[in-house]
Amino acid sequence: MTASNSLLSVLVLHGPNLNLLGRREPEVYGATTLDDINCALEQEGQLLQVSVTAFQSNHEGALVDAIHAAFGQHQGILINPGAYTHTSVALRDAIAGVAIPTVEVHLSNVYKRESFRHHSYIAPVAIGQISGFGAESYRLGLQALVHHLRQSGK
């Protein structure tokens, strides 16, 4: 989904299992679907006057390819890497390689969950991280990313 006539363009990446939102462990992730999140991000993008393009994959390589393809196309990346947060050096290296300002988001507060979820390979190469606010984490992340891009003149 893309909002036209915008100066800034943001790629939103959703990692593995996020296509199951609304059905998967609603006590942890809520009842909001991925389509609901994408629609809310498109609306927020219109308010912020930025283009928002969303992509979801359960495959690490597809996410890496999307990050590579973002170079020269998008000024920012908003990513919920899902379980790849804790395992993927490849995603970390792709983000570092393209040097596109990136905000990491999570629906749940990963620091209140199992200890293996407390480590993020993405955080050291992201400009920031927002977690624990459910679907609102995405909107807050988009706002923070756009603010950063405008402040830095990207």
C-alpha positions in Angstrom: 0.0 0.0 0.0 1.3 3.4 -0.9 0.2 6.9 -0.2 1.0 9.1 -3.2 2.4 12.6 -3.4 4.7 12.2 -0.4 8.2 13.4 0.1 9.2 10.6 2.4 8.8 6.9 1.9 8.8 4.3 4.7 9.0 0.6 4.2 7.2 -1.4 6.9 8.4 -5.0 7.3 6.5 -7.6 9.3 8.4 -10.8 10.1 7.4 -14.4 10.7 4.0 -15.4 12.0 2.7 -11.8 12.0 0.3 -12.9 9.2 -1.5 -14.8 12.0 -2.2 -11.7 14.1 -5.8 -11.7 15.4 -5.7 -15.5 15.7 -2.3 -16.3 17.2 -2.1 -16.1 21.0 -4.5 -13.1 21.3 -3.7 -12.9 25.0 -0.2 -11.9 24.0 -0.6 -10.2 20.7 -4.2 -8.9 20.8 -7.1 -9.3 18.4 -5.9 -6.8 15.8 -5.0 -8.3 12.5 -2.1 -7.5 10.2 -4.5 -5.9 7.7 -5.8 -3.7 10.6 -2.3 -2.6 11.4 -1.4 -1.9 7.7 -4.6 0.2 7.3 -3.8 2.2 10.4 -0.3 2.8 9.2 -1.6 3.9 5.8 -3.9 6.4 7.6 -1.1 7.6 9.9 1.1 8.0 6.8 -1.5 10.2 5.2 -1.6 12.4 8.3 2.2 12.6 8.4 2.4 13.1 4.6 4.6 10.1 4.0 4.3 7.1 1.8 3.9 3.8 3.6 4.7 0.4 1.9 4.1 -2.8 3.9 5.5 -6.2 3.3 5.2 -9.4 5.4 7.2 -12.6 5.1 7.8 -15.7 7.1 11.1 -16.1 5.2 14.3 -14.5 6.4 15.8 -14.2 3.0 12.7 -12.4 1.6 13.0 -9.8 4.4 16.7 -9.4 3.7 15.9 -8.9 0.0 13.3 -6.3 0.9 15.8 -4.4 3.0 18.3 -4.5 0.1 15.6 -3.3 -2.4 14.7 -0.4 0.0 18.1 1.3 -0.7 17.4 4.3 -2.9 13.6 3.7 -2.7 12.7 4.4 1.0 14.1 6.9 3.5 13.1 4.8 6.5 12.3 1.3 7.7 9.9 0.3 10.4 10.4 -3.4 11.3 8.8 -5.9 13.5 11.3 -8.8 12.9 9.2 -11.2 15.1 11.3 -14.1 16.2 14.1 -13.1 13.9 14.8 -10.3 16.4 16.5 -12.8 18.6 18.2 -15.0 15.9 19.0 -13.1 12.7 22.4 -11.7 12.2 21.4 -11.6 8.5 18.6 -9.0 9.1 21.0 -7.0 11.4 23.7 -7.0 8.7 21.2 -6.0 5.9 20.0 -3.1 8.0 23.5 -2.0 8.7 24.5 -2.5 5.1 21.8 -0.2 3.6 22.2 2.4 6.4 18.6 3.4 6.2 17.3 4.7 9.5 15.3 1.9 11.1 12.9 1.7 14.0 12.3 -1.7 15.6 8.8 -2.4 17.0 7.1 -5.2 18.9 3.5 -5.7 19.9 4.4 -7.2 23.3 6.9 -6.0 25.9 9.6 -8.5 25.0 11.4 -7.6 28.3 8.5 -8.9 30.3 8.6 -12.3 28.5 10.9 -15.2 28.3 14.6 -14.4 28.8 15.5 -15.4 25.2 13.4 -12.6 23.9 15.4 -10.0 25.8 18.2 -9.9 23.3 17.8 -8.1 19.9 20.2 -8.4 17.1 18.3 -5.5 15.5 18.5 -2.9 18.3 22.2 -2.0 17.9 21.6 -1.0 14.2 18.2 0.7 14.8 17.7 4.3 15.8 15.2 3.2 18.4 12.8 0.5 19.6 9.2 0.6 20.7 7.6 -2.4 22.4 4.6 -3.3 24.6 1.9 -1.1 23.2 0.2 -3.7 21.0 -0.7 -2.4 17.5 -0.1 1.1 18.8 3.6 0.3 18.8 3.6 0.5 15.0 1.9 3.9 14.9 4.3 5.3 17.6 7.2 3.8 15.7 6.1 5.4 12.5 5.8 8.8 14.2 9.2 8.5 15.8 10.8 7.4 12.5 9.2 10.3 10.5 10.2 12.8 13.2 13.8 11.5 13.1 13.9 11.7 9.3 12.6 15.2 9.2 15.0 16.3 12.0 17.9 14.8 10.2 16.9 16.2 6.8 16.6 12.8 5.1 
